[in-house]
Amino acid sequence: MPVFAVVGIIVCVWYSAAVWMNAPWVYDQAERAGVSVSFGEMVGATMGQARPVLPAPHQVAAELWKGVAGQAVTSKRSLVYHGWVTLQATFYGFVLGIGLGVALAVSIVRFRVMELSVMPWAIISQTIPIVALAPMIVVLSNAAGVEDRMVPKAIISAYLSFFPVLVSMVKGLRSPDQMQIDQLRTWYASEAQMFWKLRLPASMPYFFASLKVAIAASLVGAIVGELPTGAIEGLGARMLIGSQFGEPMIMWAALFAAAILAGGLILLVGIVERFARARMGAPA
Amino acid sequence: MMWIVAALAVWAAGWVVNVWLARSAWSATRAGRLAIVVVFGVTLLAIWEGLVRGFGVSAVILPTPSVIGVRIAGALPVLLGDFVQTVIKGALTGYLMGSAAAVVVAVLIDRSPFLKAGLLPVGNFVAALPIVGIAPILVAWFGFDWHSKAAVVVVMVFFPVLVNMVAGLQASERMQRDLMATWGAGYWQSLFKLRFPAAMPFLFNGLKIASTLALIGAIVAEFFGSPTVGMGFRISTEVGRLGMDMVWAEIAVAALAGSAFYGVIAAIERGVTFWHPSQRV
């Protein structure tokens, strides 16, 4: 209930901001036409401009609907098509990031030298703004003979998503307490058995918690990866096109499509998490 | 061939040194840990240099670290100008404004349970969205100069800081708040003397996340239009001119700026939250 109230307030603020920000254009047009507009006419005119400074919520919703349902999904103007391109890059980057994060975490927990030398650099890697590196990743993957535009995007999104997984997995693999470790020792468990039967299951809650952060980060990576790479497909590319051609509606629709995609992905990871936890017999 | 062998030799040597350091008593000391990190980094650079020279990779594709170093030394004024434009004017201004606004809003929200119940889920959701997407819109609103970059950064840092600060304001325990009440402390007194200090570990957690976001936001916004100065502008134009050494020089500056930014926040955190268990070594 409070959530709806807050969302309602946001929509109201948005409408009034749309009126306020679009009004100068209406007055300007009226002055050129030599007519005067009343307040009511002005408000009406701010709601339906083709190139508004701030489009009203229903305009964005209509543009979204047009982009999603108004075209064939294979059309270049369909948001479903562009969303799918971005989603693919997000997915590959996510899988790559999870693999890298888990592999690094396992070796860091296993070997002290890895912890001391790799962990600080992993932290430093995240303080480097990835967007600065993005064009280089594109150039390098082109030079390496990779024609597919998907690869650089997936690498960028993996770069952003491996870190939360790494941090949580290190914490999770270390979460069994001394008592449990001693118990397995008394059963004469080998290092491998200790890993498979105790450390890995104990790390699962940490793993899933990190996935939600990682999926959001991969989506950001995929979108950012489309900006400097001259991509023509994908939600990030739509934003760039909207910006260059002065079509705000394209930008807004792409932005909201990306937001909806992010929400859907986070929900999906949540469902997978609940399913996996139930299978592992965790308390609900 | 020589270079490749040399690179592999450096790799092996760095590995041996680090394993030895990690096993020795040195690894318990601060200097020893730092040495391991430095050896790892230097080894990586040496392998890079060796492999690029060994395989004869063109400088248009991947320049060597030494070439990049020479370039950095040669282009200091340009790099400094870009740094001031992007980091100081764009990222830092936006970061300060966004964080300050988030803290103020968090205190306001905290007074009303209704707003807290409503805004937190929304804030959590927005914090996970690809907010970089608003960059083109804000560039259209605020123009090409650093104001639009700062605006993008404000929006990007606002939600992570807000969510963490609201959580932080709830961190003080019932018992502690009751104790303040028995001493006759008013709302503001208990806010400044108990709840702000208790919220600091949470706040700095948000500030650290926001510090990396701030640089990303400032650079991304420059891809959508900028004056002829700035790191994002320089990177996108130099890529077009195949000036890869300049691009890598900018990347080095960005990496250094990002790490220093994070390091400064972490250092302030150590000073402010010295009492927190995670800071006691």
Chai-1 contact restraints between the chains, C-beta under 6 A:
chainA,res_idxA,chainB,res_idxB,connection_type,confidence,min_distance_angstrom,max_distance_angstrom,comment,restraint_id
A,P2,B,F114,contact,1.0,0.0,6.0,A-B,restraint_1
A,P2,B,A117,contact,1.0,0.0,6.0,A-B,restraint_2
A,P2,B,G118,contact,1.0,0.0,6.0,A-B,restraint_3
A,V3,B,G118,contact,1.0,0.0,6.0,A-B,restraint_4
A,V3,B,P121,contact,1.0,0.0,6.0,A-B,restraint_5
A,A5,B,G118,contact,1.0,0.0,6.0,A-B,restraint_6
A,V6,B,G118,contact,1.0,0.0,6.0,A-B,restraint_7
A,V6,B,L119,contact,1.0,0.0,6.0,A-B,restraint_8
A,V6,B,V122,contact,1.0,0.0,6.0,A-B,restraint_9
A,R112,B,A22,contact,1.0,0.0,6.0,A-B,restraint_10
A,V113,B,N18,contact,1.0,0.0,6.0,A-B,restraint_11
A,V113,B,V19,contact,1.0,0.0,6.0,A-B,restraint_12
A,V113,B,A22,contact,1.0,0.0,6.0,A-B,restraint_13
A,L116,B,A22,contact,1.0,0.0,6.0,A-B,restraint_14
A,L116,B,I36,contact,1.0,0.0,6.0,A-B,restraint_15
A,S117,B,N18,contact,1.0,0.0,6.0,A-B,restraint_16
A,S117,B,I36,contact,1.0,0.0,6.0,A-B,restraint_17
A,S117,B,F40,contact,1.0,0.0,6.0,A-B,restraint_18
A,P120,B,V37,contact,1.0,0.0,6.0,A-B,restraint_19
A,I124,B,S259,contact,1.0,0.0,6.0,A-B,restraint_20
A,Q126,B,T212,contact,1.0,0.0,6.0,A-B,restraint_21
A,T127,B,T212,contact,1.0,0.0,6.0,A-B,restraint_22
A,T127,B,G258,contact,1.0,0.0,6.0,A-B,restraint_23
A,T127,B,S259,contact,1.0,0.0,6.0,A-B,restraint_24
A,T127,B,Y262,contact,1.0,0.0,6.0,A-B,restraint_25
A,I128,B,A255,contact,1.0,0.0,6.0,A-B,restraint_26
A,I128,B,G258,contact,1.0,0.0,6.0,A-B,restraint_27
A,P129,B,L215,contact,1.0,0.0,6.0,A-B,restraint_28
A,P129,B,I216,contact,1.0,0.0,6.0,A-B,restraint_29
A,P129,B,I219,contact,1.0,0.0,6.0,A-B,restraint_30
A,P129,B,A254,contact,1.0,0.0,6.0,A-B,restraint_31
A,P129,B,G258,contact,1.0,0.0,6.0,A-B,restraint_32
A,V131,B,I216,contact,1.0,0.0,6.0,A-B,restraint_33
A,V131,B,I219,contact,1.0,0.0,6.0,A-B,restraint_34
A,V131,B,V220,contact,1.0,0.0,6.0,A-B,restraint_35
A,A132,B,I219,contact,1.0,0.0,6.0,A-B,restraint_36
A,A132,B,I235,contact,1.0,0.0,6.0,A-B,restraint_37
A,A132,B,I251,contact,1.0,0.0,6.0,A-B,restraint_38
A,A132,B,A254,contact,1.0,0.0,6.0,A-B,restraint_39
A,L133,B,I251,contact,1.0,0.0,6.0,A-B,restraint_40
A,P135,B,I235,contact,1.0,0.0,6.0,A-B,restraint_41
A,P135,B,V239,contact,1.0,0.0,6.0,A-B,restraint_42
A,A143,B,I61,contact,1.0,0.0,6.0,A-B,restraint_43
A,A216,B,A128,contact,1.0,0.0,6.0,A-B,restraint_44
A,L219,B,P130,contact,1.0,0.0,6.0,A-B,restraint_45
A,V220,B,P130,contact,1.0,0.0,6.0,A-B,restraint_46
A,I223,B,P130,contact,1.0,0.0,6.0,A-B,restraint_47
A,V224,B,V132,contact,1.0,0.0,6.0,A-B,restraint_48
A,L227,B,F223,contact,1.0,0.0,6.0,A-B,restraint_49
A,P228,B,F223,contact,1.0,0.0,6.0,A-B,restraint_50
A,P228,B,S236,contact,1.0,0.0,6.0,A-B,restraint_51
A,M239,B,G133,contact,1.0,0.0,6.0,A-B,restraint_52
A,M239,B,P136,contact,1.0,0.0,6.0,A-B,restraint_53
A,S243,B,P136,contact,1.0,0.0,6.0,A-B,restraint_54
A,S243,B,F224,contact,1.0,0.0,6.0,A-B,restraint_55
A,M251,B,P136,contact,1.0,0.0,6.0,A-B,restraint_56
A,M251,B,I137,contact,1.0,0.0,6.0,A-B,restraint_57
A,L255,B,G133,contact,1.0,0.0,6.0,A-B,restraint_58
A,A258,B,P130,contact,1.0,0.0,6.0,A-B,restraint_59
A,A258,B,G133,contact,1.0,0.0,6.0,A-B,restraint_60
A,A259,B,L129,contact,1.0,0.0,6.0,A-B,restraint_61
A,A262,B,L129,contact,1.0,0.0,6.0,A-B,restraint_62
A,I266,B,A128,contact,1.0,0.0,6.0,A-B,restraint_63
